[in-house]
């Protein structure tokens, strides 16, 4: 077992590095082993191309290059709606159905709290 049972799991600046399929696998493990809460902090500077045209696409490309960590290349940023859907569906994890959630945008980040019911 890669994870030990813990009261709280914290995931920071990681969601956008994974495909939806890998997120399901990761959060199956996290939700299975979280006794009380899962906290996520994720960048919310999405849809730059749609909001700011060519300049936004350039900034988005730059952010992808800066955030590339050799192991996890970012192919694309999730849109705001895709993030919302991922949070609401608990990343597709059946284990996540045991958690209620709250999310909000704070500055340029999403703050998501999943609490075991």
Secondary structure by P-SEA (a helix, b strand, c coil): cccccccbbbbccccccccaaaaaaaaaaaaaccccbbbbbbbccccccccccaaaaaaaaaaaaaaccccccccccccaaaaaaaaaacccccccccccbbbbbcccbbbbbbbcc
